[in-house]
Amino acid sequence: MATSAWGVAVAADGDVYTTLELEHREFPQESKVPDRPDRQSAAALTVEFFREWNRGDQLLSGVFFGRVDSDDDERTHADIRELSFVHAARDYEVRLGVRKVFWGVTESRHLVDVINQTDFVEDIDNEDKLGQPMINLAWISDFGTWDAFWLPYFRERTFPGEDGRPAFPFEITEDAARYESHQEQSHQDFALRWRHTVGALDVGVSWFKGTAREPRLLPCVRQGSGFEGTATQANCDLDSAVTDPALSGFEPLDRILIALAQQAGLAPTDAEVQAAFFDAVQIIPHYDQIEQYSIDAQWIIGATALKLEALRRERGERWANALVTGFEHTLYGVFDSAIDVGLLSEFIYDRREAEGQDLFDREVFAGTRLSFNDVAGTALLAGGVRSLDETTISYLVEAERRFGASVKVSLQARLVSNVPDDAPAQASSALLDYEDTISAIVQLYF
């Protein structure tokens, strides 16, 4: 017997689960950023618990996470992924606390998933999320489930530190983050969502208004570096930081590089210009206000799943559209075996140029998913994304297998090739050039 928060003795059930993760990463290429490690090891601990009472009408659950990394101080961190109370009734639910909420159906990119912030220091695949404080009210009807979200506090994105990989060419100064809203992290965000299943069709329609989870990464001249506009804060208008009229004939970036070298007392050779630029420039995240309307849908037709995620978003008084659409077709029991083979293909169209995180607006994803359907749960996912505008290709391979009831081993490889020389420095493909990663992960369950 247990006692509820209202002092009433009721039957209660609960449990605690613990996962210890050991990870090792190898970086087969030498980073473009000097003095970055060629390998990296880490250990992580996840503790999950739940406790329910009143025949399951009340639930308290939590997920606590922490990691220690051998090289990257920023990756040594802890987070409350979830800590929430749920009250369930016949046709409604009230959910309070820190939670993770996922929206979307596609494989290559989760366009409409907007509630939780990405824990980018964990991995760059946007799958790991920070816990989001919220109040969530859900109404369950014959015409679908209606969700309303109040998100009273914003969480900033995490990034690898100065000793971490993947290595960014400049220091990302999270502590100096800027916001469009003067309320900064206290801005009140809101979201609505309707989801429904009709036969083989699952559909969700969502609205979000608040702080963008994806920051724009602004190159800024460091505060106190002696350049114009840096006396009291970093100057993110790089052109205004260089005032020498003798440099007016150069392109803006060239003028900045040469001016930095000259003011540092260096002859402007390539190496010296680069060194001066690295010393004076930092990257500052900037979080805009957005409004987003989106739809995600999956339609199962026999062995084929048709998938769609699409959105229309306003950011900086500009509206932009994006979508991911494609299919996954499963071949069951190939060659009279227990193996199922999934064939995946998706088309990506993204016109959100202001966000500046992706180099291309048209890409194609193709991949395969192998499920061996054995006791060990052996599975393999392999695929690649190819730009239709350039030659850049990013590859991903993931394999996993259980050993006994309490051990799972995973292998991952993430590779990027054929990045054009003129790729913008802030584009995701340029940032990941020479940052190929091969990872081995062992998870122990208790």
Secondary structure, 3 states (H helix, E strand, C coil): CEECCCCCEECEEEEEEEEEEEEEEECCCCCCCCCCCCEEEEEEEEEEEEEEECCCCEEEEEEEEEEEECCCCCCCEEEEEEEEEEEECCCEEEEEEEECCCCCCCCCCCCCCCCCCECCCCCCCCCCECCEEEEEEEEEECCEEEEEEEECCCCCCCCCCCCCCCCCCCCECHHHCEECCCCHHHCCEEEEEEEEEECCEEEEEEEEEEECCCCEEEEEECCCCCCCCCCCCCECCHHHHCCCHHHCCCCHHHHHHHHHHHHCCCCCCHHHHHHHHHHHEEEEEEECEEEEEEEEEEEEECCEEEEEEEEEEEECCEEEEEEEEEEEEEECCHHHCCCEEEEEEEEEEECCHHHCCCCCCEEEEEEEEEECCCCCCCEEEEEEEEECCCCCEEEEEEEEEEECCCEEEEEEEEEEECCCCCCCCCCHHHHCCCCCEEEEEEEEEC
